[in-house]
């Protein structure tokens, strides 16, 4: 039995590697996506374009503006002198924010009174606006603390001390790259398994496969193993690139990641074989893969937190295997989790894997009749 299955596995690998398009699908897109997501997909802001509207001629306002000019996160694009210039700059997206300092800024500070600084920000992209506002707050808080110390205020302003767990420098790459391990592993595994049976039907070799001594279970295993092997190699490769190229820390258990990846691959293979069993042509199989893939990515928490989704949509995420593997891979990379800490993610993933493989087996048998 094992020899027959292994022969079918070799046949699958030869069919994949012989076709130039298949080789490109397995190597080209995942590598390009890894580089694009790793470098281009970032929540960090650099060179935020801002405009200065300074109505104060004192040295305190110049000191505050100097802090913005000396920050790598900000780039001054203009200086304005009256209110009517604000709206065109924001509306035309020439500036993300306007920093307005009141006329009595220095005078109020020297009298130990609160001094006003207004920040007018383009809120069309709420995520960008929130990040930019946080950067502004950090600069103003730094100035506030320094002023209170150097000018001997009796009661210095409260200081906000922030400690970011698991990502102390708040690098978005540390958040994104572990997610790419789950994303690209799912993409490659679904493509390999989702097109396998459909390719046999389209090429007219499926009937020949049925008259061989192979049982339906052996055929299904022979179709599943190449997807598992290729998906595992892809996952390991992306993990190593994330660690050594993108410098994302890996502080958890290798066993915990391996167990999670194995369960995730079984779940993805079951879904891929279900799609391939239903498809008659490779085009239908490819369409089915992307029909599942796009919602799976959006409902996984890859880009947006699941807690921010409507309750009905949150309930749908429980049947998405990528949701659980994403938590596993990020937990292993950044939080130092082991098998015990991730048990709550393993058993739902195992149930999904069992259910998808069972459904794939039933569909395969049913389509053979």
C-alpha positions as CSV (number, residue, x, y, z in Angstrom):
1,X,0.0,0.0,0.0
2,X,2.7,2.4,1.0
3,X,4.7,1.7,-2.2
4,X,1.6,2.4,-4.4
5,X,0.9,5.7,-2.5
6,X,4.5,6.7,-2.9
7,X,4.4,6.0,-6.6
8,X,1.4,8.3,-6.9
9,X,3.2,11.0,-4.9
10,X,6.2,10.8,-7.2
11,X,3.8,11.1,-10.2
12,X,2.2,14.2,-8.6
13,X,5.6,15.9,-8.1
14,X,6.6,15.1,-11.7
15,X,3.4,16.5,-13.0
16,X,3.9,19.7,-11.0
17,X,7.6,20.1,-11.8
18,X,7.3,19.2,-15.5
19,X,4.8,22.1,-16.1
20,X,6.5,25.5,-16.4
21,X,3.4,27.3,-15.2
22,X,3.1,25.0,-12.1
23,X,6.7,25.6,-11.2
24,X,6.2,29.4,-11.5
25,X,3.1,29.3,-9.4
26,X,4.9,27.4,-6.6
27,X,8.0,29.6,-6.6
28,X,7.4,33.0,-8.2
29,X,4.2,34.4,-6.6
30,X,5.1,33.3,-3.0
31,X,8.5,34.9,-3.2
32,X,7.2,38.1,-4.7
33,X,4.4,38.3,-2.1
34,X,6.9,37.7,0.7
35,X,9.0,40.6,-0.4
36,X,6.0,42.9,-1.1
37,X,4.3,42.2,2.2
38,X,7.6,42.2,4.1
39,X,8.7,45.6,2.8
40,X,5.7,47.4,1.5
41,X,3.0,46.3,3.9
42,X,3.7,48.4,7.0
43,X,1.8,50.5,9.5
44,X,4.8,52.6,10.3
45,X,4.8,56.3,9.2
46,X,7.8,58.2,8.0
47,X,8.1,61.7,6.7
48,X,4.6,62.8,7.7
49,X,3.9,66.0,5.7
50,X,2.9,68.8,8.0
51,X,2.3,72.5,7.9
52,X,3.2,75.1,10.5
53,X,0.9,77.9,11.5
54,X,2.8,79.7,14.2
55,X,1.1,82.8,15.7
56,X,3.7,83.1,18.5
57,X,7.0,84.9,18.1
58,X,8.5,83.6,21.4
59,X,11.3,81.2,21.9
60,X,9.1,78.4,23.3
61,X,7.2,77.9,20.0
62,X,10.5,77.8,18.1
63,X,11.8,75.2,20.5
64,X,8.7,73.1,20.1
65,X,8.8,73.4,16.3
66,X,12.5,72.4,16.4
67,X,11.6,69.1,17.9
68,X,9.3,68.4,15.0
69,X,11.9,69.5,12.5
70,X,14.5,67.2,14.1
71,X,12.2,64.2,14.1
72,X,12.6,61.7,11.2
73,X,8.9,61.0,11.4
74,X,7.9,64.5,10.2
75,X,8.6,66.5,7.1
76,X,7.5,70.2,7.0
77,X,6.0,71.1,3.6
78,X,4.8,74.6,4.2
79,X,4.4,77.6,6.6
80,X,1.2,79.5,6.5
81,X,0.1,82.8,8.0
82,X,-3.7,82.8,8.1
83,X,-6.7,80.4,8.6
84,X,-7.8,80.4,5.0
85,X,-4.7,78.5,3.9
86,X,-5.5,75.4,6.0
87,X,-8.4,73.9,4.1
88,X,-6.8,73.8,0.6
89,X,-3.7,72.1,2.0
90,X,-5.7,69.4,3.8
91,X,-8.4,68.9,1.1
92,X,-5.7,68.5,-1.7
93,X,-3.7,66.1,0.5
94,X,-0.6,68.2,0.3
95,X,-0.3,67.9,4.1
96,X,-1.6,65.3,6.6
97,X,-1.7,67.7,9.5
98,X,-1.5,71.4,10.4
99,X,0.3,72.3,13.6
100,X,-1.2,75.6,14.9
101,X,0.5,77.4,17.9
102,X,-1.5,80.2,19.6
103,X,-0.3,83.8,19.9
104,X,0.3,83.6,23.7
105,X,2.1,80.2,23.7
106,X,5.4,81.4,25.2
107,X,3.8,84.0,27.4
108,X,1.4,81.5,29.0
109,X,4.2,79.0,29.6
110,X,6.4,81.6,31.3
111,X,3.5,82.3,33.7
112,X,3.2,78.6,34.4
113,X,-0.2,78.6,32.7
114,X,-1.5,76.0,30.2
115,X,-0.6,76.9,26.6
116,X,-2.7,75.7,23.6
117,X,-1.5,73.8,20.6
118,X,-4.0,72.8,18.0
119,X,-3.5,69.9,15.6
120,X,-5.7,69.8,12.5
121,X,-5.4,66.4,10.9
122,X,-6.8,64.7,7.7
123,X,-9.1,62.0,9.0
124,X,-10.0,60.3,5.8
125,X,-7.7,57.4,6.6
126,X,-8.5,56.8,10.3
127,X,-5.6,54.4,10.8
128,X,-3.0,56.8,9.4
129,X,-4.5,59.7,11.3
130,X,-4.4,57.9,14.6
131,X,-0.8,56.9,14.1
132,X,0.2,60.5,13.1
133,X,-1.6,61.9,16.1
134,X,0.2,59.5,18.4
135,X,3.5,60.7,17.0
136,X,2.5,64.3,17.6
137,X,1.5,63.5,21.2
138,X,4.8,61.9,21.9
139,X,6.7,65.0,20.6
140,X,4.6,67.4,22.6
141,X,4.8,65.3,25.7
142,X,8.6,65.3,25.4
143,X,8.7,69.1,25.0
144,X,6.3,69.4,28.0
145,X,8.4,67.4,30.3
146,X,11.6,69.1,29.2
147,X,10.1,72.6,29.7
148,X,8.8,71.7,33.2
149,X,12.2,70.5,34.2
150,X,14.3,73.3,32.8
151,X,12.0,76.1,34.0
152,X,11.5,74.7,37.5
153,X,7.7,74.3,37.5
154,X,6.5,73.5,41.0
155,X,4.5,70.6,39.7
156,X,5.8,69.1,36.5
157,X,3.2,67.6,34.1
158,X,2.2,64.0,34.4
159,X,4.5,61.7,32.4
160,X,3.1,58.8,30.4
161,X,5.5,55.8,30.5
162,X,4.6,53.3,27.8
163,X,5.9,49.7,27.6
164,X,4.9,47.7,24.6
165,X,4.8,44.0,25.3
166,X,6.2,41.6,22.7
167,X,7.1,44.4,20.2
168,X,9.0,47.1,22.2
169,X,9.9,49.2,19.2
170,X,6.4,49.0,17.7
171,X,7.8,47.7,14.4
172,X,4.8,46.7,12.2
173,X,7.1,44.2,10.3
174,X,7.2,42.1,13.5
175,X,3.4,41.8,13.3
176,X,3.1,41.3,9.5
177,X,5.9,38.9,8.7
178,X,4.7,36.1,11.0
179,X,1.3,36.5,9.4
180,X,2.8,35.9,6.0
181,X,3.9,32.5,7.1
182,X,0.2,31.5,7.5
183,X,-0.9,33.4,4.4
184,X,1.6,32.0,1.9
185,X,1.5,28.5,3.3
186,X,-2.3,28.5,2.8
187,X,-2.0,29.9,-0.7
188,X,0.5,27.3,-1.9
189,X,-1.2,24.3,-0.2
190,X,-4.6,25.3,-1.6
191,X,-3.2,25.7,-5.1
192,X,-1.4,22.4,-5.2
193,X,-4.3,20.3,-3.8
194,X,-7.1,22.4,-5.3
195,X,-5.9,21.7,-8.8
196,X,-4.7,18.1,-8.5
197,X,-7.8,16.1,-9.1
198,X,-9.2,18.8,-11.5
199,X,-6.0,18.5,-13.6
200,X,-6.5,14.8,-13.9
201,X,-10.0,15.3,-15.1
202,X,-9.1,18.0,-17.6
203,X,-6.2,16.0,-19.0
204,X,-8.3,12.8,-19.3
205,X,-6.1,10.7,-17.0
206,X,-8.5,10.5,-14.1
207,X,-10.3,7.4,-15.5
208,X,-6.9,5.8,-16.0
209,X,-6.1,6.4,-12.4
210,X,-9.3,4.7,-11.3
211,X,-8.5,1.4,-13.1
212,X,-5.2,1.1,-11.4
213,X,-4.8,-1.1,-8.3
214,X,-5.0,2.0,-6.1
215,X,-8.0,2.3,-3.8
216,X,-9.9,5.6,-3.5
217,X,-8.3,6.2,-0.1
218,X,-4.8,5.6,-1.5
219,X,-5.5,8.0,-4.4
220,X,-6.7,10.6,-1.9
221,X,-3.6,10.1,0.2
222,X,-1.4,10.3,-2.9
223,X,-3.0,13.6,-3.8
224,X,-2.7,15.0,-0.2
225,X,0.9,14.2,0.5
226,X,2.5,16.4,-2.1
227,X,0.5,19.3,-0.9
228,X,1.6,18.6,2.7
229,X,5.3,18.3,1.7
230,X,5.3,21.5,-0.5
231,X,3.3,23.5,2.1
232,X,5.6,22.4,4.9
233,X,8.7,23.3,2.9
234,X,7.1,26.7,2.0
235,X,6.2,27.4,5.6
236,X,9.7,26.5,6.8
237,X,11.3,28.6,4.1
238,X,9.2,31.7,4.9
239,X,9.9,31.2,8.7
240,X,13.6,31.2,8.1
241,X,13.4,34.3,5.8
242,X,11.4,36.0,8.5
243,X,14.0,35.2,11.2
244,X,17.2,35.8,9.3
245,X,16.3,38.3,6.6
246,X,13.6,40.4,8.3
247,X,15.1,40.0,11.8
248,X,11.8,39.1,13.4
249,X,12.5,37.4,16.8
250,X,11.6,33.8,17.3
251,X,11.4,33.1,21.0
252,X,8.9,30.3,21.3
253,X,8.9,26.6,20.8
254,X,9.8,25.0,17.5
255,X,7.6,22.0,18.4
256,X,4.7,24.3,19.0
257,X,5.1,25.9,15.5
258,X,5.6,22.5,13.9
259,X,2.4,21.0,15.5
260,X,0.4,24.0,14.5
261,X,1.7,24.0,11.0
262,X,0.9,20.3,10.6
263,X,-2.7,20.7,11.7
264,X,-3.1,23.8,9.6
265,X,-1.7,21.9,6.5
266,X,-4.2,19.1,7.1
267,X,-7.0,21.5,7.3
268,X,-5.9,23.4,4.1
269,X,-5.4,20.1,2.3
270,X,-8.9,18.9,3.1
271,X,-10.4,22.1,1.9
272,X,-8.2,22.0,-1.3
273,X,-9.3,18.4,-2.0
274,X,-12.9,19.3,-1.5
275,X,-12.6,22.1,-4.1
276,X,-10.7,19.8,-6.5
277,X,-13.3,17.0,-6.1
278,X,-16.1,19.4,-7.1
279,X,-14.2,21.1,-10.0
280,X,-14.3,19.6,-13.5
281,X,-11.5,21.8,-14.9
282,X,-8.5,23.5,-13.5
283,X,-10.1,26.9,-14.1
284,X,-13.0,25.9,-11.9
285,X,-10.5,24.7,-9.3
286,X,-8.6,27.9,-9.4
287,X,-11.8,29.9,-9.0
288,X,-12.8,27.8,-6.1
289,X,-9.5,28.3,-4.4
290,X,-9.7,32.1,-4.6
291,X,-13.3,32.0,-3.6
292,X,-12.3,30.5,-0.3
293,X,-8.9,32.2,0.0
294,X,-10.1,35.9,0.0
295,X,-12.6,35.5,2.8
296,X,-10.2,33.3,4.8
297,X,-7.6,36.1,4.8
298,X,-10.0,38.9,5.7
299,X,-11.6,36.8,8.5
300,X,-8.3,35.7,10.0
301,X,-7.2,38.8,11.8
302,X,-4.2,39.2,9.4
303,X,-4.7,42.9,8.8
304,X,-7.7,43.9,11.0
305,X,-8.4,42.7,14.6
306,X,-11.2,40.2,14.8
307,X,-12.6,42.0,17.9
308,X,-13.3,45.0,15.6
309,X,-15.6,43.0,13.3
310,X,-19.4,42.7,13.8
311,X,-20.5,39.9,16.0
312,X,-22.0,37.8,13.2
313,X,-18.7,38.0,11.3
314,X,-16.7,37.2,14.4
315,X,-18.7,33.9,14.7
316,X,-17.8,33.0,11.1
317,X,-14.1,33.3,11.9
318,X,-14.4,30.2,14.2
319,X,-14.5,27.9,11.1
320,X,-11.5,29.6,9.5
321,X,-8.3,27.5,10.0
322,X,-6.1,30.5,9.3
323,X,-7.5,32.3,12.3
324,X,-6.0,29.7,14.7
325,X,-2.7,29.2,12.9
326,X,-2.2,33.0,12.8
327,X,-2.5,33.1,16.6
328,X,-0.2,30.2,16.9
329,X,2.6,31.6,14.6
330,X,2.4,35.1,16.2
331,X,2.4,33.6,19.7
332,X,5.4,31.4,18.9
333,X,7.4,34.2,17.2
334,X,6.7,37.1,19.6
335,X,5.2,35.8,22.8
336,X,7.4,32.8,23.4
337,X,4.4,30.4,23.5
338,X,4.8,26.7,23.8
339,X,2.5,23.8,23.2
340,X,0.7,24.1,26.5
341,X,-0.1,27.8,26.0
342,X,-1.5,27.2,22.5
343,X,-3.7,24.2,23.3
344,X,-6.8,26.4,23.0
345,X,-5.8,27.0,19.3
346,X,-4.8,23.4,18.5
347,X,-8.0,21.5,19.2
348,X,-10.3,23.7,17.1
349,X,-7.7,23.5,14.3
350,X,-7.6,19.7,14.7
351,X,-11.4,19.6,14.5
352,X,-11.4,21.7,11.3
353,X,-8.7,19.4,9.8
354,X,-10.7,16.3,10.7
355,X,-13.9,17.7,9.3
356,X,-12.4,18.9,6.0
357,X,-10.5,15.7,5.4
358,X,-13.6,13.6,6.1
359,X,-15.7,15.8,3.8
360,X,-13.0,15.6,1.1
361,X,-13.0,11.8,1.3
362,X,-16.8,11.6,1.0
363,X,-16.9,14.0,-1.9
364,X,-14.1,12.1,-3.7
365,X,-15.9,8.8,-3.3
366,X,-19.2,10.4,-4.3
367,X,-17.7,11.9,-7.5
368,X,-16.2,8.6,-8.5
369,X,-19.6,6.9,-8.6
